[in-house]
Amino acid sequence: ASIAIDMVKVLSREGVKDFHFYTLNRSELTYAICHILGVRPR
């Protein structure tokens, strides 16, 4: 998860605004990544 978090932070700083995660039946990991990054449901 830490690699994905670091990668999203770098890409975000470089101007990438949208991300798509393939969960591969591990949605809890994707949820945790989004939570750490401050992404919340609308």
mmCIF file as Biopython writes it, N, C-alpha, C and O atoms, coordinates in Angstrom:
data_model
#
loop_
_atom_site.group_PDB
_atom_site.id
_atom_site.type_symbol
_atom_site.label_atom_id
_atom_site.label_alt_id
_atom_site.label_comp_id
_atom_site.label_asym_id
_atom_site.label_entity_id
_atom_site.label_seq_id
_atom_site.pdbx_PDB_ins_code
_atom_site.Cartn_x
_atom_site.Cartn_y
_atom_site.Cartn_z
_atom_site.occupancy
_atom_site.B_iso_or_equiv
_atom_site.auth_seq_id
_atom_site.auth_asym_id
_atom_site.pdbx_PDB_model_num
ATOM 1   N N  . ALA A ? 1  ? 0.821   -1.199 0.000   1.0 0.0 1  A 1 
ATOM 2   C CA . ALA A ? 1  ? 0.000   0.000  0.000   1.0 0.0 1  A 1 
ATOM 3   C C  . ALA A ? 1  ? 0.861   1.258  0.000   1.0 0.0 1  A 1 
ATOM 4   O O  . ALA A ? 1  ? 0.498   2.257  -0.622  1.0 0.0 1  A 1 
ATOM 5   N N  . SER A ? 2  ? 1.982   1.218  0.682   1.0 0.0 2  A 1 
ATOM 6   C CA . SER A ? 2  ? 2.810   2.424  0.774   1.0 0.0 2  A 1 
ATOM 7   C C  . SER A ? 2  ? 3.373   2.831  -0.586  1.0 0.0 2  A 1 
ATOM 8   O O  . SER A ? 2  ? 3.544   4.021  -0.852  1.0 0.0 2  A 1 
ATOM 9   N N  . ILE A ? 3  ? 3.660   1.863  -1.444  1.0 0.0 3  A 1 
ATOM 10  C CA . ILE A ? 3  ? 4.149   2.192  -2.789  1.0 0.0 3  A 1 
ATOM 11  C C  . ILE A ? 3  ? 3.055   2.895  -3.582  1.0 0.0 3  A 1 
ATOM 12  O O  . ILE A ? 3  ? 3.318   3.889  -4.258  1.0 0.0 3  A 1 
ATOM 13  N N  . ALA A ? 4  ? 1.829   2.384  -3.500  1.0 0.0 4  A 1 
ATOM 14  C CA . ALA A ? 4  ? 0.708   3.003  -4.212  1.0 0.0 4  A 1 
ATOM 15  C C  . ALA A ? 4  ? 0.456   4.413  -3.695  1.0 0.0 4  A 1 
ATOM 16  O O  . ALA A ? 4  ? 0.204   5.324  -4.484  1.0 0.0 4  A 1 
ATOM 17  N N  . ILE A ? 5  ? 0.521   4.603  -2.398  1.0 0.0 5  A 1 
ATOM 18  C CA . ILE A ? 5  ? 0.302   5.922  -1.803  1.0 0.0 5  A 1 
ATOM 19  C C  . ILE A ? 5  ? 1.358   6.903  -2.286  1.0 0.0 5  A 1 
ATOM 20  O O  . ILE A ? 5  ? 1.037   8.024  -2.680  1.0 0.0 5  A 1 
ATOM 21  N N  . ASP A ? 6  ? 2.613   6.484  -2.255  1.0 0.0 6  A 1 
ATOM 22  C CA . ASP A ? 6  ? 3.694   7.355  -2.730  1.0 0.0 6  A 1 
ATOM 23  C C  . ASP A ? 6  ? 3.525   7.696  -4.203  1.0 0.0 6  A 1 
ATOM 24  O O  . ASP A ? 6  ? 3.743   8.838  -4.607  1.0 0.0 6  A 1 
ATOM 25  N N  . MET A ? 7  ? 3.137   6.706  -5.010  1.0 0.0 7  A 1 
ATOM 26  C CA . MET A ? 7  ? 2.972   6.928  -6.440  1.0 0.0 7  A 1 
ATOM 27  C C  . MET A ? 7  ? 1.840   7.920  -6.723  1.0 0.0 7  A 1 
ATOM 28  O O  . MET A ? 7  ? 1.981   8.805  -7.567  1.0 0.0 7  A 1 
ATOM 29  N N  . VAL A ? 8  ? 0.727   7.768  -6.019  1.0 0.0 8  A 1 
ATOM 30  C CA . VAL A ? 8  ? -0.398  8.690  -6.204  1.0 0.0 8  A 1 
ATOM 31  C C  . VAL A ? 8  ? 0.006   10.102 -5.799  1.0 0.0 8  A 1 
ATOM 32  O O  . VAL A ? 8  ? -0.361  11.064 -6.474  1.0 0.0 8  A 1 
ATOM 33  N N  . LYS A ? 9  ? 0.747   10.241 -4.720  1.0 0.0 9  A 1 
ATOM 34  C CA . LYS A ? 9  ? 1.192   11.571 -4.280  1.0 0.0 9  A 1 
ATOM 35  C C  . LYS A ? 9  ? 2.079   12.232 -5.331  1.0 0.0 9  A 1 
ATOM 36  O O  . LYS A ? 9  ? 1.913   13.415 -5.628  1.0 0.0 9  A 1 
ATOM 37  N N  . VAL A ? 10 ? 3.018   11.478 -5.892  1.0 0.0 10 A 1 
ATOM 38  C CA . VAL A ? 10 ? 3.912   12.024 -6.918  1.0 0.0 10 A 1 
ATOM 39  C C  . VAL A ? 10 ? 3.122   12.406 -8.164  1.0 0.0 10 A 1 
ATOM 40  O O  . VAL A ? 10 ? 3.287   13.505 -8.692  1.0 0.0 10 A 1 
ATOM 41  N N  . LEU A ? 11 ? 2.272   11.511 -8.632  1.0 0.0 11 A 1 
ATOM 42  C CA . LEU A ? 11 ? 1.486   11.794 -9.833  1.0 0.0 11 A 1 
ATOM 43  C C  . LEU A ? 11 ? 0.561   12.986 -9.618  1.0 0.0 11 A 1 
ATOM 44  O O  . LEU A ? 11 ? 0.371   13.797 -10.524 1.0 0.0 11 A 1 
ATOM 45  N N  . SER A ? 12 ? -0.009  13.094 -8.436  1.0 0.0 12 A 1 
ATOM 46  C CA . SER A ? 12 ? -0.887  14.216 -8.119  1.0 0.0 12 A 1 
ATOM 47  C C  . SER A ? 12 ? -0.127  15.539 -8.167  1.0 0.0 12 A 1 
ATOM 48  O O  . SER A ? 12 ? -0.630  16.533 -8.690  1.0 0.0 12 A 1 
ATOM 49  N N  . ARG A ? 13 ? 1.075   15.544 -7.622  1.0 0.0 13 A 1 
ATOM 50  C CA . ARG A ? 13 ? 1.903   16.758 -7.676  1.0 0.0 13 A 1 
ATOM 51  C C  . ARG A ? 13 ? 2.243   17.135 -9.114  1.0 0.0 13 A 1 
ATOM 52  O O  . ARG A ? 13 ? 2.424   18.312 -9.428  1.0 0.0 13 A 1 
ATOM 53  N N  . GLU A ? 14 ? 2.329   16.141 -9.976  1.0 0.0 14 A 1 
ATOM 54  C CA . GLU A ? 14 ? 2.660   16.375 -11.382 1.0 0.0 14 A 1 
ATOM 55  C C  . GLU A ? 14 ? 1.435   16.738 -12.219 1.0 0.0 14 A 1 
ATOM 56  O O  . GLU A ? 14 ? 1.556   16.957 -13.424 1.0 0.0 14 A 1 
ATOM 57  N N  . GLY A ? 15 ? 0.259   16.805 -11.595 1.0 0.0 15 A 1 
ATOM 58  C CA . GLY A ? 15 ? -0.927  17.274 -12.288 1.0 0.0 15 A 1 
ATOM 59  C C  . GLY A ? 15 ? -1.975  16.227 -12.619 1.0 0.0 15 A 1 
ATOM 60  O O  . GLY A ? 15 ? -3.021  16.570 -13.169 1.0 0.0 15 A 1 
ATOM 61  N N  . VAL A ? 16 ? -1.734  14.970 -12.304 1.0 0.0 16 A 1 
ATOM 62  C CA . VAL A ? 16 ? -2.740  13.938 -12.555 1.0 0.0 16 A 1 
ATOM 63  C C  . VAL A ? 16 ? -3.872  14.139 -11.552 1.0 0.0 16 A 1 
ATOM 64  O O  . VAL A ? 16 ? -3.634  14.246 -10.349 1.0 0.0 16 A 1 
ATOM 65  N N  . LYS A ? 17 ? -5.111  14.188 -12.060 1.0 0.0 17 A 1 
ATOM 66  C CA . LYS A ? 17 ? -6.249  14.488 -11.189 1.0 0.0 17 A 1 
ATOM 67  C C  . LYS A ? 17 ? -7.140  13.285 -10.915 1.0 0.0 17 A 1 
ATOM 68  O O  . LYS A ? 17 ? -7.845  13.254 -9.906  1.0 0.0 17 A 1 
ATOM 69  N N  . ASP A ? 18 ? -7.116  12.311 -11.790 1.0 0.0 18 A 1 
ATOM 70  C CA . ASP A ? 18 ? -8.003  11.160 -11.650 1.0 0.0 18 A 1 
ATOM 71  C C  . ASP A ? 18 ? -7.188  9.874  -11.606 1.0 0.0 18 A 1 
ATOM 72  O O  . ASP A ? 18 ? -6.192  9.727  -12.314 1.0 0.0 18 A 1 
ATOM 73  N N  . PHE A ? 19 ? -7.625  8.957  -10.770 1.0 0.0 19 A 1 
ATOM 74  C CA . PHE A ? 19 ? -6.947  7.677  -10.615 1.0 0.0 19 A 1 
ATOM 75  C C  . PHE A ? 19 ? -7.969  6.554  -10.662 1.0 0.0 19 A 1 
ATOM 76  O O  . PHE A ? 19 ? -9.117  6.727  -10.254 1.0 0.0 19 A 1 
ATOM 77  N N  . HIS A ? 20 ? -7.549  5.420  -11.155 1.0 0.0 20 A 1 
ATOM 78  C CA . HIS A ? 20 ? -8.398  4.232  -11.198 1.0 0.0 20 A 1 
ATOM 79  C C  . HIS A ? 20 ? -7.612  3.092  -10.571 1.0 0.0 20 A 1 
ATOM 80  O O  . HIS A ? 20 ? -6.479  2.819  -10.969 1.0 0.0 20 A 1 
ATOM 81  N N  . PHE A ? 21 ? -8.206  2.435  -9.601  1.0 0.0 21 A 1 
ATOM 82  C CA . PHE A ? 21 ? -7.554  1.315  -8.935  1.0 0.0 21 A 1 
ATOM 83  C C  . PHE A ? 21 ? -8.251  0.017  -9.327  1.0 0.0 21 A 1 
ATOM 84  O O  . PHE A ? 21 ? -9.478  -0.068 -9.276  1.0 0.0 21 A 1 
ATOM 85  N N  . TYR A ? 22 ? -7.490  -0.975 -9.711  1.0 0.0 22 A 1 
ATOM 86  C CA . TYR A ? 22 ? -8.016  -2.320 -9.909  1.0 0.0 22 A 1 
ATOM 87  C C  . TYR A ? 22 ? -7.899  -3.031 -8.566  1.0 0.0 22 A 1 
ATOM 88  O O  . TYR A ? 22 ? -6.796  -3.246 -8.065  1.0 0.0 22 A 1 
ATOM 89  N N  . THR A ? 23 ? -9.027  -3.389 -7.991  1.0 0.0 23 A 1 
ATOM 90  C CA . THR A ? 23 ? -9.018  -3.938 -6.636  1.0 0.0 23 A 1 
ATOM 91  C C  . THR A ? 23 ? -8.624  -5.408 -6.580  1.0 0.0 23 A 1 
ATOM 92  O O  . THR A ? 23 ? -8.118  -5.873 -5.558  1.0 0.0 23 A 1 
ATOM 93  N N  . LEU A ? 24 ? -8.846  -6.138 -7.657  1.0 0.0 24 A 1 
ATOM 94  C CA . LEU A ? 24 ? -8.521  -7.571 -7.689  1.0 0.0 24 A 1 
ATOM 95  C C  . LEU A ? 24 ? -9.040  -8.286 -6.440  1.0 0.0 24 A 1 
ATOM 96  O O  . LEU A ? 24 ? -8.329  -9.062 -5.801  1.0 0.0 24 A 1 
ATOM 97  N N  . ASN A ? 25 ? -10.298 -7.997 -6.116  1.0 0.0 25 A 1 
ATOM 98  C CA . ASN A ? 25 ? -10.984 -8.595 -4.962  1.0 0.0 25 A 1 
ATOM 99  C C  . ASN A ? 25 ? -10.337 -8.245 -3.624  1.0 0.0 25 A 1 
ATOM 100 O O  . ASN A ? 25 ? -10.470 -8.985 -2.649  1.0 0.0 25 A 1 
ATOM 101 N N  . ARG A ? 26 ? -9.634  -7.112 -3.586  1.0 0.0 26 A 1 
ATOM 102 C CA . ARG A ? 26 ? -9.045  -6.639 -2.325  1.0 0.0 26 A 1 
ATOM 103 C C  . ARG A ? 26 ? -9.480  -5.192 -2.096  1.0 0.0 26 A 1 
ATOM 104 O O  . ARG A ? 26 ? -8.649  -4.299 -1.927  1.0 0.0 26 A 1 
ATOM 105 N N  . SER A ? 27 ? -10.772 -4.982 -2.094  1.0 0.0 27 A 1 
ATOM 106 C CA . SER A ? 27 ? -11.299 -3.622 -1.983  1.0 0.0 27 A 1 
ATOM 107 C C  . SER A ? 27 ? -10.897 -2.952 -0.676  1.0 0.0 27 A 1 
ATOM 108 O O  . SER A ? 27 ? -10.790 -1.727 -0.624  1.0 0.0 27 A 1 
ATOM 109 N N  . GLU A ? 28 ? -10.674 -3.726 0.376   1.0 0.0 28 A 1 
ATOM 110 C CA . GLU A ? 28 ? -10.293 -3.124 1.660   1.0 0.0 28 A 1 
ATOM 111 C C  . GLU A ? 28 ? -8.942  -2.423 1.563   1.0 0.0 28 A 1 
ATOM 112 O O  . GLU A ? 28 ? -8.719  -1.415 2.234   1.0 0.0 28 A 1 
ATOM 113 N N  . LEU A ? 29 ? -8.045  -2.943 0.741   1.0 0.0 29 A 1 
ATOM 114 C CA . LEU A ? 29 ? -6.746  -2.300 0.546   1.0 0.0 29 A 1 
ATOM 115 C C  . LEU A ? 29 ? -6.917  -0.977 -0.200  1.0 0.0 29 A 1 
ATOM 116 O O  . LEU A ? 29 ? -6.312  0.030  0.170   1.0 0.0 29 A 1 
ATOM 117 N N  . THR A ? 30 ? -7.740  -0.979 -1.245  1.0 0.0 30 A 1 
ATOM 118 C CA . THR A ? 30 ? -7.998  0.253  -1.992  1.0 0.0 30 A 1 
ATOM 119 C C  . THR A ? 30 ? -8.686  1.279  -1.103  1.0 0.0 30 A 1 
ATOM 120 O O  . THR A ? 30 ? -8.361  2.465  -1.155  1.0 0.0 30 A 1 
ATOM 121 N N  . TYR A ? 31 ? -9.629  0.831  -0.295  1.0 0.0 31 A 1 
ATOM 122 C CA . TYR A ? 31 ? -10.302 1.733  0.637   1.0 0.0 31 A 1 
ATOM 123 C C  . TYR A ? 31 ? -9.292  2.359  1.599   1.0 0.0 31 A 1 
ATOM 124 O O  . TYR A ? 31 ? -9.354  3.558  1.870   1.0 0.0 31 A 1 
ATOM 125 N N  . ALA A ? 32 ? -8.373  1.559  2.110   1.0 0.0 32 A 1 
ATOM 126 C CA . ALA A ? 32 ? -7.364  2.066  3.046   1.0 0.0 32 A 1 
ATOM 127 C C  . ALA A ? 32 ? -6.458  3.089  2.373   1.0 0.0 32 A 1 
ATOM 128 O O  . ALA A ? 32 ? -6.121  4.110  2.973   1.0 0.0 32 A 1 
ATOM 129 N N  . ILE A ? 33 ? -6.065  2.823  1.135   1.0 0.0 33 A 1 
ATOM 130 C CA . ILE A ? 33 ? -5.224  3.769  0.390   1.0 0.0 33 A 1 
ATOM 131 C C  . ILE A ? 33 ? -5.953  5.096  0.230   1.0 0.0 33 A 1 
ATOM 132 O O  . ILE A ? 33 ? -5.381  6.156  0.483   1.0 0.0 33 A 1 
ATOM 133 N N  . CYS A ? 34 ? -7.208  5.039  -0.187  1.0 0.0 34 A 1 
ATOM 134 C CA . CYS A ? 34 ? -7.987  6.270  -0.364  1.0 0.0 34 A 1 
ATOM 135 C C  . CYS A ? 34 ? -8.158  7.000  0.962   1.0 0.0 34 A 1 
ATOM 136 O O  . CYS A ? 34 ? -8.078  8.227  1.012   1.0 0.0 34 A 1 
ATOM 137 N N  . HIS A ? 35 ? -8.389  6.263  2.018   1.0 0.0 35 A 1 
ATOM 138 C CA . HIS A ? 35 ? -8.557  6.877  3.336   1.0 0.0 35 A 1 
ATOM 139 C C  . HIS A ? 35 ? -7.282  7.616  3.755   1.0 0.0 35 A 1 
ATOM 140 O O  . HIS A ? 35 ? -7.351  8.746  4.237   1.0 0.0 35 A 1 
ATOM 141 N N  . ILE A ? 36 ? -6.138  6.989  3.577   1.0 0.0 36 A 1 
ATOM 142 C CA . ILE A ? 36 ? -4.862  7.615  3.935   1.0 0.0 36 A 1 
ATOM 143 C C  . ILE A ? 36 ? -4.610  8.861  3.093   1.0 0.0 36 A 1 
ATOM 144 O O  . ILE A ? 36 ? -4.041  9.839  3.578   1.0 0.0 36 A 1 
ATOM 145 N N  . LEU A ? 37 ? -5.039  8.822  1.824   1.0 0.0 37 A 1 
ATOM 146 C CA . LEU A ? 37 ? -4.845  9.966  0.929   1.0 0.0 37 A 1 
ATOM 147 C C  . LEU A ? 37 ? -5.875  11.073 1.151   1.0 0.0 37 A 1 
ATOM 148 O O  . LEU A ? 37 ? -5.774  12.143 0.550   1.0 0.0 37 A 1 
ATOM 149 N N  . GLY A ? 38 ? -6.861  10.824 2.009   1.0 0.0 38 A 1 
ATOM 150 C CA . GLY A ? 38 ? -7.859  11.844 2.308   1.0 0.0 38 A 1 
ATOM 151 C C  . GLY A ? 38 ? -9.052  11.844 1.378   1.0 0.0 38 A 1 
ATOM 152 O O  . GLY A ? 38 ? -9.840  12.790 1.382   1.0 0.0 38 A 1 
ATOM 153 N N  . VAL A ? 39 ? -9.198  10.797 0.579   1.0 0.0 39 A 1 
ATOM 154 C CA . VAL A ? 39 ? -10.345 10.690 -0.334  1.0 0.0 39 A 1 
ATOM 155 C C  . VAL A ? 39 ? -11.523 10.161 0.465   1.0 0.0 39 A 1 
ATOM 156 O O  . VAL A ? 39 ? -11.420 9.133  1.133   1.0 0.0 39 A 1 
ATOM 157 N N  . ARG A ? 40 ? -12.643 10.868 0.393   1.0 0.0 40 A 1 
ATOM 158 C CA . ARG A ? 40 ? -13.840 10.475 1.129   1.0 0.0 40 A 1 
ATOM 159 C C  . ARG A ? 40 ? -15.018 10.379 0.165   1.0 0.0 40 A 1 
ATOM 160 O O  . ARG A ? 40 ? -15.049 11.082 -0.845  1.0 0.0 40 A 1 
ATOM 161 N N  . PRO A ? 41 ? -15.986 9.515  0.465   1.0 0.0 41 A 1 
ATOM 162 C CA . PRO A ? 41 ? -17.192 9.441  -0.382  1.0 0.0 41 A 1 
ATOM 163 C C  . PRO A ? 41 ? -17.935 10.766 -0.369  1.0 0.0 41 A 1 
ATOM 164 O O  . PRO A ? 41 ? -17.944 11.487 0.629   1.0 0.0 41 A 1 
ATOM 165 N N  . ARG A ? 42 ? -18.548 11.064 -1.484  1.0 0.0 42 A 1 
ATOM 166 C CA . ARG A ? 42 ? -19.327 12.316 -1.569  1.0 0.0 42 A 1 
ATOM 167 C C  . ARG A ? 42 ? -20.729 12.118 -1.110  1.0 0.0 42 A 1 
ATOM 168 O O  . ARG A ? 42 ? -21.520 13.061 -1.115  1.0 0.0 42 A 1 
#
